[in-house]
């Protein structure tokens, strides 16, 4: 499937749930980040993920901190390879495929907290 088809299917809700694994999340992040400013890409990713989760009956699945932090990590990786497609980015930066990447930065407790699920939090507590 071309990137354009993938983006269209994600945006219009026709992408099958089984097709949206971690690699698909990466692909979506790259497509959004390469086509719009960072904050707009984050908003579009958030909105798309929330629509997708609701469509597959998992509306409570969305996690704000994971989304924004992951978009930040991908955005930083793209700074070194601005024209890379998502497959090249994964090949060049395999740590992006590590589902525990953010847990190592945040710690399990902070990352899995209700606060982090509902709003973006930094890896450290500022209290």
Contact map, one row per residue, 1 for C-alpha under 8 A:
1110110000000000000000000000000000000000000000000000000000000000000000000000000000000000000000000000000000000000000000000000000
1111110000000000000000000000000000000000000000000000000000000000000000000000000000000000000000000000000000000000000000000000000
1111111000000000000000000000001000000000000000000000000000000000000000000000000000000000000000000000000000000000000000000000000
0111111100000000000000000000000000000000000000000000000000000000000000000000000000000000000000000000000000000000000000000000000
1111111110000000000000000000000000000000000000000000000000000000000000000000000000000000000000000000000000000000000000000000000
1111111111000010000000000000000000000000000000000000000000000000000000000000000000000000000000000000000000000000000000000000000
0011111111100000000000000001001000000000000000000000000000000000000000000000000000000000000000000000000000000000000000000000000
0001111111110000000000000000000000000000000000000000000000000000000000000000000000000000000000000000000000000000000000000000000
0000111111111110000000000000000000000000000000000000000000000000000000000000000000000000000000000000000000000000000000000000000
0000011111111110000000000000000000000000000000010001000000000000000000000000000000000000000000000000000000000000000000000000000
0000001111111100000000000000000000000000000000010000000000000000000000000000000000000000000000000000000000000000000000000000000
0000000111111110000000000000000000000000000000000000000000000000000000000000000000000000000000000000000000000000000000000000000
0000000011111110000000000000000000000000000000000011001000000000000000000000000000000000000000000000000000000000000000000000000
0000000011111111000000000000000000000000000000000000000000000000000000000000000000000000000000000000000000000000000000000000000
0000010011011111101100000000000000000000000000000000000000000000000000000000000000000000000000000000000000000000000000000000000
0000000000000111111100000000000000000000000000000000000000000000000000000000000000000000000000000000000000000000000000000000000
0000000000000011111100000000000000000000000000000000000100000000000000000000000000000000000000000000000000000000000000000000000
0000000000000001111110000000000000000000000000000000000000000000000000000000000000000000000000000000000000000000000000000000000
0000000000000011111110010000000000000000000000000000000000000000000000000000000000000000000000000000000000000000000000000000000
0000000000000011111111111000000000000000000000000000000000000000000000000000000000000000000000000000000000000000000000000000000
0000000000000000011111111000000000000000000000000000000000000000000000000000000000000000000000000000000000000000000000000000000
0000000000000000000111111100000000000000000000000000000000000000000000000000000000000000000000001010000000000000000000000000000
0000000000000000000111111110000000000000000000000000000000000000000000000000000000000000000000001000000000000000000000000000000
0000000000000000001111111111000000000000000000000000000000000000000000000000000000000000000000000000000000000000000000000000000
0000000000000000000111111111100000000000000000000000000000000000000000000000000000000000000000000000000000000000000000000000000
0000000000000000000001111111110000000000000000000000000000000000000000000100000000000100000000010000000000000000000000000000000
0000000000000000000000111111111000000000000000000000000000000000000000000000000000000110000000000000000000000000000000000000000
0000001000000000000000011111111100000000000010000000000000000000000000000000000000000000000000000000000000000000000000000000000
0000000000000000000000001111111110000000100010000000000000000000000000100100000000000000000000000000000000000000000000000000000
0000000000000000000000000111111111000000000000000000000000000000000000000110010000001100000000000000000000000000000000000000000
0010001000000000000000000011111111100000000000000000000000000000000000000000000000000100000000000000000000000000000000000000000
0000000000000000000000000001111111110000100110000000000000000000000000000000000000000000000000000000000000000000000000000000000
0000000000000000000000000000111111111100100000000000000000000000000000100010000000000000000000000000000000000000000000000000000
0000000000000000000000000000011111111000000000000000000000000000000000000000000001000000000000000000000000000000000000000000000
0000000000000000000000000000001111111000100000000000000000000000000000000000000000000000000000000000000000000000000000000000000
0000000000000000000000000000000111111101100000000000000000000000000000000000000000000000000000000000000000000000000000000000000
0000000000000000000000000000000011111111100000000000000000000000000000000000000000000000000000000000000000000000000000000000000
0000000000000000000000000000000010011111110000000000000000000000000000000010000000000000000000000000000000000000000000000000000
0000000000000000000000000000000000001111111000000000000000000000000000000000000000000000000000000000000000000000000000000000000
0000000000000000000000000000000000011111111100000000000000000000000000000000000000000000000000000000000000000000000000000000000
0000000000000000000000000000100110111111111110000000000000000000000000000000000000000000000000000000000000000000000000000000000
0000000000000000000000000000000000000111111111000000000000000000001100100000000000000000000000000000000000000000000000000000000
0000000000000000000000000000000000000011111111100000000000000000000000000000000000000000000000000000000000000000000000000000000
0000000000000000000000000000000100000001111111110000000000000000000000000000000000000000000000000000000000000000000000000000000
0000000000000000000000000001100100000000111111111000000000000000001000000000000000000000000000000000000000000000000000000000000
0000000000000000000000000000000000000000011111111100000000000001001000000000000000000000000000000000000000000000000000000000000
0000000000000000000000000000000000000000001111111110000000000000000000000000000000000000000000000000000000000000000000000000000
0000000001100000000000000000000000000000000111111111000000000000000000000000000000000000000000000000000000000000000000000000000
0000000000000000000000000000000000000000000011111111100000000100000000000000000000000000000000000000000000000000000000000000000
0000000000000000000000000000000000000000000001111111110000100100000000000000000000000000000000000000000000000000000000000000000
0000000000001000000000000000000000000000000000111111111000100000000000000000000000000000000000000000000000000000000000000000000
0000000001001000000000000000000000000000000000011111111100000000000000000000000000000000000000000000000000000000000000000000000
0000000000000000000000000000000000000000000000001111111111111100000000000000000000000000000000000000000000000000000000000000000
0000000000000000000000000000000000000000000000000111111111110000000000000000000000000000000000000000000000000000000000000000000
0000000000001000000000000000000000000000000000000011111111100000000000000000000000000000000000000000000000000000000000000000000
0000000000000000100000000000000000000000000000000001111111100000000000000000000000000000000000000000000000000000000000000000000
0000000000000000000000000000000000000000000000000000111111100000000000000000000000000000000000000000000000000000000000000000000
0000000000000000000000000000000000000000000000000000111111111000000000000000000000000000000000000000000000000000000000000000000
0000000000000000000000000000000000000000000000000110111111111100000000000000000000000000000000000000000000000000000000000000000
0000000000000000000000000000000000000000000000000000110001111100000000000000000000000000000000000000000000000000000000000000000
0000000000000000000000000000000000000000000000000000100001111110000000000000000000000000000000000000000000000000000000000000000
0000000000000000000000000000000000000000000000001100100000111111000000000000000000000000000000000000000000000000000010000000000
0000000000000000000000000000000000000000000000000000000000001111111000000000000000000000000000000000000000000000000111100000000
0000000000000000000000000000000000000000000001000000000000000111111100000000000000000000000000000000000000000000000111110000000
0000000000000000000000000000000000000000000000000000000000000011111110000000000000000000000000000000000000000010000111111000000
0000000000000000000000000000000000000000000000000000000000000011111111000000000000000000000000000000010000000010000110010000000
0000000000000000000000000000000000000000010011000000000000000011111111100000000000000000000000000000000000000000000000000000000
0000000000000000000000000000000000000000010000000000000000000001111111110000000000000000000000000000000000000000000000010000000
0000000000000000000000000000000000000000000000000000000000000000111111111000000000000000000000000000010000000000000000010000000
0000000000000000000000000000000000000000000000000000000000000000011111111100000000000000000000000000010000000000000000000000000
0000000000000000000000000000100010000000010000000000000000000000001111111110000000000000000000000000000000000000000000000000000
0000000000000000000000000000000000000000000000000000000000000000000111111111000000000000000000000000000000000000000000000000000
0000000000000000000000000000000000000000000000000000000000000000000011111111100000000000000000010000000000000000000000000000000
0000000000000000000000000100110000000000000000000000000000000000000001111111110000000000000000010000000000000000000000000000000
0000000000000000000000000000010010000100000000000000000000000000000000111111111000000000000000000000000000000000000000000000000
0000000000000000000000000000000000000000000000000000000000000000000000011111111100000000000000000000000000000000000000000000000
0000000000000000000000000000000000000000000000000000000000000000000000001111111110000000100010000000000000000000000000000000000
0000000000000000000000000000010000000000000000000000000000000000000000000111111111110000100000000000000000000000000000000000000
0000000000000000000000000000000000000000000000000000000000000000000000000011111111000000000000000000000000000000000000000000000
0000000000000000000000000000000000000000000000000000000000000000000000000001111111000000000000000000000000000000000000000000000
0000000000000000000000000000000000000000000000000000000000000000000000000000111111110000100000000000000000000000000000000000000
0000000000000000000000000000000001000000000000000000000000000000000000000000011111110000000000000000000000000000000000000000000
0000000000000000000000000000000000000000000000000000000000000000000000000000010011111000000000000000000000000000000000000000000
0000000000000000000000000000000000000000000000000000000000000000000000000000010011111111100000000000000000000000000000000000000
0000000000000000000000000000010000000000000000000000000000000000000000000000000000111111100000000000000000000000000000000000000
0000000000000000000000000110011000000000000000000000000000000000000000000000000000011111110000000000000000000000000000000000000
0000000000000000000000000010000000000000000000000000000000000000000000000000000000011111111000000000000000000000000000000000000
0000000000000000000000000000000000000000000000000000000000000000000000000000000000011111111100000000000000000000000000000000000
0000000000000000000000000000000000000000000000000000000000000000000000000000110010011111111111000000000000000000000000000000000
0000000000000000000000000000000000000000000000000000000000000000000000000000000000000111111111111000000000000000000000000000000
0000000000000000000000000000000000000000000000000000000000000000000000000000000000000011111111000000000000000000000000000000000
0000000000000000000000000000000000000000000000000000000000000000000000000000000000000001111111000000000000000000000000000000000
0000000000000000000000000000000000000000000000000000000000000000000000000000100000000000111111110000000000000000000000000000000
0000000000000000000000000000000000000000000000000000000000000000000000000000000000000000111111111100000000000000000000000000000
0000000000000000000000000000000000000000000000000000000000000000000000000000000000000000010011111100100000000000000000000000000
0000000000000000000000000100000000000000000000000000000000000000000000001100000000000000010011111110100000000000000000000000000
0000000000000000000001100000000000000000000000000000000000000000000000000000000000000000010001111110000000000000000000000000000
0000000000000000000000000000000000000000000000000000000000000000000000000000000000000000000001111111100000000000000000000000000
0000000000000000000001000000000000000000000000000000000000000000000000000000000000000000000000011111110000000000000000000000000
0000000000000000000000000000000000000000000000000000000000000000000000000000000000000000000000000111111100000000000000000000000
0000000000000000000000000000000000000000000000000000000000000000000000000000000000000000000000110111111110000000000000000000000
0000000000000000000000000000000000000000000000000000000000000000010011000000000000000000000000000011111111100010000000000000000
0000000000000000000000000000000000000000000000000000000000000000000000000000000000000000000000000001111111110010000000000000000
0000000000000000000000000000000000000000000000000000000000000000000000000000000000000000000000000001111111110000000000000000000
0000000000000000000000000000000000000000000000000000000000000000000000000000000000000000000000000000111111100000000000000010000
0000000000000000000000000000000000000000000000000000000000000000000000000000000000000000000000000000011111111110000000000111000
0000000000000000000000000000000000000000000000000000000000000000000000000000000000000000000000000000011111111110000000000010000
0000000000000000000000000000000000000000000000000000000000000000000000000000000000000000000000000000001101111111000000000000000
0000000000000000000000000000000000000000000000000000000000000000000000000000000000000000000000000000000001111111100000000000000
0000000000000000000000000000000000000000000000000000000000000000000000000000000000000000000000000000000001111111100100000010000
0000000000000000000000000000000000000000000000000000000000000000110000000000000000000000000000000000011001111111100110000010000
0000000000000000000000000000000000000000000000000000000000000000000000000000000000000000000000000000000000011111110110000000000
0000000000000000000000000000000000000000000000000000000000000000000000000000000000000000000000000000000000001111111110000000000
0000000000000000000000000000000000000000000000000000000000000000000000000000000000000000000000000000000000000001111111000000000
0000000000000000000000000000000000000000000000000000000000000000000000000000000000000000000000000000000000000000111111111000000
0000000000000000000000000000000000000000000000000000000000000011110000000000000000000000000000000000000000000111111111111000000
0000000000000000000000000000000000000000000000000000000000000111110000000000000000000000000000000000000000000011111111110000000
0000000000000000000000000000000000000000000000000000000000000011100000000000000000000000000000000000000000000000011111110000000
0000000000000000000000000000000000000000000000000000000000000011100000000000000000000000000000000000000000000000001111111000000
0000000000000000000000000000000000000000000000000000000000000001110110000000000000000000000000000000000000000000001111111100000
0000000000000000000000000000000000000000000000000000000000000000100000000000000000000000000000000000000000000000001100111111000
0000000000000000000000000000000000000000000000000000000000000000000000000000000000000000000000000000000001000000000000011111100
0000000000000000000000000000000000000000000000000000000000000000000000000000000000000000000000000000000011100110000000001111100
0000000000000000000000000000000000000000000000000000000000000000000000000000000000000000000000000000000001000000000000001111110
0000000000000000000000000000000000000000000000000000000000000000000000000000000000000000000000000000000000000000000000000111111
0000000000000000000000000000000000000000000000000000000000000000000000000000000000000000000000000000000000000000000000000001111
0000000000000000000000000000000000000000000000000000000000000000000000000000000000000000000000000000000000000000000000000000111
